[in-house]
């Protein structure tokens, strides 16, 4: 997923690039952590396939899943993938530019992309516009708060 954040500041460009990069990275890091905590679970609920555009599963697989597991939830066979992905996310702010990266680990994702397997990596990372908008609001709020905290020392305020 790609998320851009635009921030307007008051004053000249001196020494701002580093602080803007730091603020944007911090905002994106918090937004990714929030997505992991609040939104990722939606990928494992009934209806997620339609919402996020998951690849259709074969009819035989769905029948077998219904008989053996008693459910039709997407991305869930035994529930281990969901548990592994929800356990933790490593979010790091990029040092050289403004940005953040998130890493999650799930054993079933290593099988993803094989000849007869759906691309579960893409399905887990899929987002809808509403979620992107929410992350942008969070990232902008955190970045603005950070910039305001350092700007008050210079007697300038970011709105």
N, C-alpha and C positions, 0 to 999 in steps of 0.2 A: 504494500500500500504506500502511496506517496502523498504526503501532506505538506503543503506550503503555508508558512505563516508570514504575514506582512506586518511590520511594526513601524510606526512613525515616531520619530523623536524630535525633540527641540534642541537646537544648537548645532555647532559645527561637527565635521566628520572626524576630528582628531581623537584618536584612541577609541573610537566607537566600534570599529569592526570586530575586535576581539570580544568586547562586552556584548555586542549584538549576537555574535555567534554563540557565546556562552549562555545568554538568555534564551535564545531560540532552542538550543540543545536541551536546556533544562526544562523548558516548556513541553517539548516533544517527548522527553523522557517521562514526565509526569502523565502526559496524555496516553502514552503506551501502557504504562502501569495501570491506569484507570481502565483502559480498554480490556486488559487482561483480567482485571478484577471484576468488572461489571458486564462486559459484552461477550466475551469468549464463550461463556456457557450457552448463549443463544444458538451457537452452531450445532449443539447436540440435542436441541429440542425438535419436536415434531413441527414440520413446516419450514425448517431451516433450508431444506433443499430448494424449495421454491423461492424463498426470500433471497438466498445467496447465489442461486444458479448452479447448484451442484449437478454433476454429471449423473444421468439416469443410471440406476443399478439394474442389473439383469433380473428378470422376473424370477428365475430359479433361485437366485441368491436371496431375494426378498421373501419368497415362500419359505425357504430353509431358515432364514433368520426368524421369521414369525413363529415357526414351529419349535425351533430349538431355544430361542431366547425370549419369545413371548412379547416382542416389541418390534416397531418399525422405525425407531429413532435414527436419524442420519449420523454417520461417522461413529456409531456405537455398535460393537458386536458384544464384547464382554464388559465394556466400561473402562478398560485399562488405559486406553488412549486419552479419554477425558480426564481421568485421574492424573496421568502423567503430565498433561499439558496444564492442568490447573494447579499443580503442585508449586511451580515456580517459573518465573520468567527472568532472564538476565537482560536488563535494559542498560545500555551504555550510551553515554553522550559522546558524539564524535568530537575528537580533539582538534582536528585541522579545519573543519568547517562547521557550519550550523547544521545539526541533525542529530538523530538518535537511532539506535538499532536495537531490536529486541530479538532474543533467541529463546525458543522453547524446544523441549526435547520430548519426543514420543516415539517409542519403538515401532509402532505401526506405520509411521510416516516414512521410515526407511524403505518400506515395501512400495510406497506410493510411486506412481509413474512407470511401473513395470508394464509390460505389454497388455495384460488383461486386468490391470488394476486402475481404478480412477485416481486422479491427481489430488489426493487428500491434502497435500501441502497447500495447494492453491485454495482448496475449499476451506481449510482452517483459517487462512489469512484473508479470506474475502470480507469485504465491508460494504455497507450500503451508504448512501449519501448522508442519511441522518446521523450515522455513527461518525463519519468524517467531519461533519459540522460540529458535533459534540467535542471531538478531539481538538478541533481547531479553536473552539472557545476556551477549552482548558489550557491549551498550549499558549494562547495569547494572554490569558489571565495570569498564568505563572510567569511568563516572560516579562510582562508589563510590571508585575509586582517586583521582580528581581531588578529590572532597570530603574524603577522608582526608588528602590532601596539604595542603589549606588548613586543615582542622580541627586538625591537629597543632600549628599555630601558636597555636591557641586552647585547646589541651589537651583537645580532644574528639575522639572517634573514631566513625566511621560503620561499622557492621558490614554 
